[in-house]
Amino acid sequence: MPSQLQTHINDLKECKLCPNMVGPVVTHTPVLSKVYLLGQAPGPHEGKFGRPFAWTAGKTLFRWFATAGINEEQFRQLAYMAAVCRCFPGKASSGGDRVPSPDEIETCSNWIEREFKILQPKLVIPVGKLAIEQILPKAQLIDLVGQQFKVKIYGKECDVIPLPHPSGASTWFKRDPGKSLLIQALELLSKHPEWRRML
């Protein structure tokens, strides 16, 4: 009999609620974890690999995590990886990836809510501005990255340690103050009890 989380993932993979999104749904394996990573949305390559952060941004993200003591394989096996939207939004007419619409974000938030009810995470890692804005009050990255927050999400209290998006197009984390704040954030992760349980 499938677990509650496996049933959730099976349902998620069948989702076709957003007509402007480009499938397939990209989702994680059924890892029962108290560490919940929330990305923004898959890029154009993640669909063919069938897993989040499978392309260039992922390489940078897992390089960051290695400095906090966990390699990519460990993290994928021990943490749950989600996203604000689970399908590729498509390309924007101005170039780059299209930002999901408020309706698409709202529709996909139902999947996040279900995951919170099943997993009851204790450490949430929102990656990138779009993900951070779903969890913390809107503010500049400089006021959020490098800090730990205690937040109630879907009725569950958890710690939140935001990270900038590891996109190759971003320079925010490559120069100060972003560079130093990223180091602070990774230090906070490395000291968190739920992160340490994955080591």
C-alpha positions as CSV (number, residue, x, y, z in Angstrom):
1,M,0.0,0.0,0.0
2,P,1.5,3.4,-1.0
3,S,2.5,5.8,1.8
4,Q,0.7,9.0,2.2
5,L,3.7,10.9,0.7
6,Q,3.9,8.5,-2.3
7,T,0.2,8.9,-2.9
8,H,0.7,12.7,-2.8
9,I,3.6,12.5,-5.3
10,N,1.5,10.3,-7.6
11,D,-1.3,12.8,-7.5
12,L,1.1,15.7,-8.1
13,K,2.6,14.1,-11.2
14,E,-0.9,14.0,-12.7
15,C,-1.6,17.7,-12.1
16,K,-2.6,19.7,-15.3
17,L,-4.3,22.6,-13.6
18,C,-2.2,25.4,-15.1
19,P,-2.6,25.5,-19.0
20,N,0.3,27.9,-19.5
21,M,2.8,25.7,-17.6
22,V,5.1,23.4,-19.6
23,G,5.1,19.8,-18.3
24,P,6.1,17.4,-17.0
25,V,5.6,18.0,-13.3
26,V,9.1,17.9,-11.7
27,T,8.9,16.5,-8.2
28,H,11.1,14.8,-5.6
29,T,11.2,11.2,-4.4
30,P,9.1,10.4,-1.3
31,V,11.7,11.3,1.3
32,L,10.1,11.7,4.8
33,S,12.3,14.5,6.0
34,K,12.1,17.4,8.5
35,V,14.2,19.4,6.1
36,Y,12.2,21.1,3.3
37,L,13.8,23.0,0.5
38,L,11.5,25.3,-1.5
39,G,12.8,26.3,-4.9
40,Q,11.1,28.7,-7.4
41,A,10.2,26.5,-10.4
42,P,12.0,24.1,-12.7
43,G,14.0,25.4,-15.6
44,P,13.8,24.1,-19.2
45,H,16.1,21.1,-18.5
46,E,14.7,19.7,-15.2
47,G,11.8,17.9,-16.9
48,K,14.0,15.6,-18.9
49,F,16.0,14.7,-15.8
50,G,12.8,14.4,-13.6
51,R,14.3,16.0,-10.6
52,P,14.6,19.5,-9.1
53,F,17.9,21.5,-9.5
54,A,19.3,19.1,-12.1
55,W,21.0,21.8,-14.2
56,T,23.4,24.7,-13.8
57,A,21.8,26.3,-10.8
58,G,21.8,22.9,-9.0
59,K,25.5,22.6,-9.5
60,T,26.0,25.9,-7.7
61,L,23.4,25.1,-5.0
62,F,25.1,21.7,-4.1
63,R,28.5,23.4,-4.1
64,W,27.1,25.7,-1.4
65,F,25.8,22.7,0.5
66,A,29.1,20.9,0.3
67,T,30.7,23.8,2.3
68,A,28.1,23.0,5.0
69,G,29.1,19.4,5.0
70,I,26.5,17.7,2.8
71,N,27.0,16.5,-0.8
72,E,24.3,16.4,-3.5
73,E,23.6,12.7,-3.2
74,Q,23.2,12.9,0.6
75,F,20.9,15.9,0.3
76,R,18.7,14.4,-2.3
77,Q,18.4,11.2,-0.1
78,L,17.7,13.0,3.2
79,A,15.9,16.3,2.4
80,Y,12.6,16.9,0.7
81,M,12.9,19.2,-2.4
82,A,9.9,21.2,-3.5
83,A,9.2,24.4,-5.5
84,V,6.7,27.2,-5.6
85,C,5.6,25.9,-9.0
86,R,6.4,22.3,-10.1
87,C,6.3,22.8,-13.9
88,F,8.5,24.9,-16.1
89,P,6.7,28.3,-16.7
90,G,8.1,28.6,-20.2
91,K,10.2,31.4,-21.7
92,A,9.3,35.1,-21.2
93,S,8.9,37.2,-24.4
94,S,11.7,39.4,-23.1
95,G,14.0,36.4,-22.7
96,G,14.8,34.3,-19.6
97,D,12.2,32.1,-17.8
98,R,8.6,33.5,-17.4
99,V,7.7,34.3,-13.8
100,P,4.7,32.3,-12.7
101,S,1.5,34.2,-12.4
102,P,-0.2,34.8,-9.0
103,D,-2.9,32.3,-10.0
104,E,-0.3,29.6,-10.8
105,I,1.5,30.2,-7.5
106,E,-1.8,30.0,-5.6
107,T,-2.8,26.8,-7.4
108,C,0.5,25.1,-6.7
109,S,0.5,26.3,-3.1
110,N,-2.1,23.5,-2.4
111,W,0.6,20.9,-3.0
112,I,3.0,22.7,-0.6
113,E,0.2,22.8,2.0
114,R,-0.3,19.0,1.6
115,E,3.4,18.4,2.0
116,F,3.6,20.5,5.2
117,K,0.7,18.5,6.7
118,I,2.4,15.2,5.8
119,L,6.1,16.1,6.6
120,Q,5.7,18.7,9.3
121,P,9.2,20.1,8.5
122,K,11.3,21.8,11.2
123,L,13.8,23.5,8.9
124,V,12.6,25.2,5.7
125,I,15.1,26.5,3.1
126,P,13.5,28.9,0.6
127,V,15.8,29.4,-2.4
128,G,15.4,32.6,-4.4
129,K,13.2,35.6,-4.0
130,L,10.0,34.0,-5.3
131,A,10.3,31.2,-2.8
132,I,11.3,33.5,0.1
133,E,8.3,35.7,-0.6
134,Q,5.9,32.8,0.0
135,I,7.2,32.3,3.5
136,L,8.6,35.6,4.9
137,P,7.3,39.2,4.7
138,K,8.4,40.9,1.5
139,A,11.8,42.5,1.9
140,Q,15.2,42.9,0.1
141,L,17.5,39.9,0.1
142,I,20.0,41.9,2.0
143,D,17.6,42.0,5.0
144,L,16.8,38.2,4.8
145,V,19.8,36.2,3.7
146,G,22.2,35.3,6.6
147,Q,19.5,35.2,9.2
148,Q,17.3,32.5,10.8
149,F,13.6,33.1,11.3
150,K,10.9,31.2,13.3
151,V,7.7,31.2,11.3
152,K,4.4,29.4,11.5
153,I,3.5,27.9,8.0
154,Y,0.2,26.1,7.6
155,G,-0.1,26.0,11.3
156,K,3.3,24.4,11.8
157,E,6.1,26.3,13.5
158,C,9.5,25.9,11.9
159,D,12.9,27.6,11.4
160,V,13.5,29.3,8.0
161,I,16.9,30.0,6.6
162,P,16.6,31.7,3.2
163,L,19.2,31.5,0.4
164,P,19.6,33.5,-2.7
165,H,18.9,31.8,-6.0
166,P,22.0,30.1,-7.4
167,S,21.3,31.2,-11.0
168,G,24.2,31.8,-13.3
169,A,22.5,35.0,-14.3
170,S,22.7,36.4,-10.7
171,T,25.6,38.3,-9.4
172,W,24.1,39.0,-6.0
173,F,25.9,36.2,-4.2
174,K,29.2,36.8,-6.0
175,R,30.0,40.1,-4.4
176,D,29.5,41.7,-1.0
177,P,27.3,42.1,0.9
178,G,25.6,39.1,-0.8
179,K,28.7,37.0,-0.7
180,S,29.2,37.4,3.0
181,L,25.5,37.0,3.8
182,L,25.5,33.7,1.8
183,I,28.4,32.5,3.9
184,Q,26.5,33.4,7.1
185,A,23.4,31.6,5.9
186,L,25.4,28.4,5.1
187,E,27.0,28.6,8.6
188,L,23.5,28.8,10.1
189,L,22.4,25.7,8.1
190,S,25.5,23.8,9.2
191,K,24.7,24.4,12.9
192,H,20.9,23.7,12.7
193,P,20.0,20.4,14.5
194,E,17.9,19.1,11.5
195,W,20.8,19.8,9.1
196,R,23.2,18.1,11.5
197,R,21.0,15.0,11.6
198,M,21.7,14.6,7.9
199,L,25.5,14.5,8.3
